[in-house]
Amino acid sequence: MLGRLILVLVQLIVGWYASHALMALIKIGNFKLFIFAIIAAIVVFLIGVLGSMILRGVGQPGSATLSMTLIFALIAAALWSFGPSILGSVPWNRVNPHAAVMVAAVLGYLVKR
């Protein structure tokens, strides 16, 4: 249990900085949040693979875990991209879109794990 908690914290912290560092290398004008979602999901998955080798009590993720991580991150990106125009009453600007995508990627990892 402690190993999984440490893994989640490492995924959030290292994933946040690594995803932003990788985004700085990519120069794409449109769909930045969706590209960030894909990068964040892959980084979270790779941290999970490395964490499963280092930490005790943490199982190794499979390809279904990567798929679920991608799906959750892309759903969060779609919500924060298209949600304000559809659901105007929801205060979308209170949560950073990148933070929402990162948390969704980690949640997707945990759901499948």
C-alpha positions as CSV (number, residue, x, y, z in Angstrom):
1,M,0.0,0.0,0.0
2,L,2.8,2.4,0.8
3,G,4.5,1.5,-2.4
4,R,1.4,2.4,-4.4
5,L,1.1,5.7,-2.6
6,I,4.7,6.6,-3.3
7,L,4.2,5.6,-6.9
8,V,1.2,7.9,-7.3
9,L,3.1,10.8,-5.7
10,V,6.1,10.2,-8.0
11,Q,3.8,9.9,-11.0
12,L,2.2,13.3,-10.2
13,I,5.3,15.2,-9.4
14,V,7.8,13.7,-12.0
15,G,5.1,13.4,-14.6
16,W,4.1,17.1,-14.2
17,Y,7.7,18.3,-14.8
18,A,8.7,15.7,-17.4
19,S,5.5,16.3,-19.5
20,H,6.0,20.1,-19.4
21,A,9.7,19.6,-20.4
22,L,8.7,17.4,-23.3
23,M,6.0,19.8,-24.4
24,A,8.6,22.6,-24.6
25,L,10.4,20.5,-27.3
26,I,7.2,20.1,-29.4
27,K,6.1,23.1,-31.4
28,I,2.5,22.4,-32.3
29,G,0.0,25.3,-32.4
30,N,-3.4,23.5,-32.3
31,F,-4.6,20.8,-30.0
32,K,-1.8,21.5,-27.4
33,L,-3.9,20.1,-24.6
34,F,-4.5,16.8,-26.5
35,I,-0.8,16.5,-27.2
36,F,-0.1,17.2,-23.6
37,A,-2.6,14.4,-22.6
38,I,-0.8,11.9,-24.8
39,I,2.6,12.8,-23.5
40,A,1.4,12.8,-19.9
41,A,-0.3,9.4,-20.2
42,I,2.9,7.9,-21.7
43,V,5.1,9.5,-19.0
44,V,2.7,8.3,-16.2
45,F,2.8,4.8,-17.7
46,L,6.6,4.7,-18.0
47,I,7.0,5.9,-14.4
48,G,4.6,3.1,-13.4
49,V,6.8,0.6,-15.2
50,L,9.9,1.9,-13.6
51,G,8.2,2.1,-10.2
52,S,7.1,-1.5,-10.5
53,M,10.7,-2.5,-10.9
54,I,11.9,-0.5,-7.9
55,L,9.1,-0.5,-5.4
56,R,7.8,-3.6,-3.5
57,G,4.2,-4.5,-3.7
58,V,3.5,-2.7,-7.0
59,G,2.5,-4.9,-9.9
60,Q,3.8,-4.3,-13.4
61,P,1.3,-2.5,-15.6
62,G,0.2,-4.0,-18.9
63,S,-0.9,-2.6,-22.2
64,A,-4.5,-2.2,-20.9
65,T,-3.2,0.1,-18.2
66,L,-1.6,2.3,-20.9
67,S,-4.9,2.3,-22.8
68,M,-6.9,3.3,-19.8
69,T,-4.3,6.1,-18.9
70,L,-4.6,7.4,-22.5
71,I,-8.4,7.3,-22.4
72,F,-8.7,9.1,-19.1
73,A,-6.2,11.8,-20.1
74,L,-7.9,12.4,-23.5
75,I,-11.3,12.6,-21.9
76,A,-10.1,15.2,-19.5
77,A,-8.5,17.1,-22.4
78,A,-11.8,17.0,-24.3
79,L,-13.7,18.2,-21.3
80,W,-11.4,21.1,-20.7
81,S,-11.3,22.0,-24.4
82,F,-14.9,21.7,-25.3
83,G,-16.7,21.9,-21.9
84,P,-16.8,25.6,-21.5
85,S,-18.7,26.1,-24.7
86,I,-21.2,23.3,-23.9
87,L,-21.6,23.7,-20.1
88,G,-21.1,27.3,-19.4
89,S,-22.3,27.2,-15.9
90,V,-19.4,25.0,-14.7
91,P,-16.5,27.0,-13.5
92,W,-13.8,25.4,-15.8
93,N,-11.2,28.1,-15.2
94,R,-10.8,27.2,-11.5
95,V,-8.7,24.2,-12.4
96,N,-5.7,24.3,-14.5
97,P,-6.3,22.2,-17.7
98,H,-2.9,20.6,-17.6
99,A,-3.4,19.6,-13.9
100,A,-6.7,18.1,-14.7
101,V,-5.2,16.1,-17.5
102,M,-2.3,14.9,-15.3
103,V,-4.7,13.9,-12.5
104,A,-6.9,12.1,-15.0
105,A,-3.9,10.2,-16.4
106,V,-2.9,9.0,-12.9
107,L,-6.5,8.1,-12.2
108,G,-6.7,6.1,-15.4
109,Y,-3.5,4.3,-14.3
110,L,-5.0,3.5,-10.9
111,V,-8.3,2.3,-12.2
112,K,-6.7,-0.4,-14.3
113,R,-4.1,-1.3,-11.7
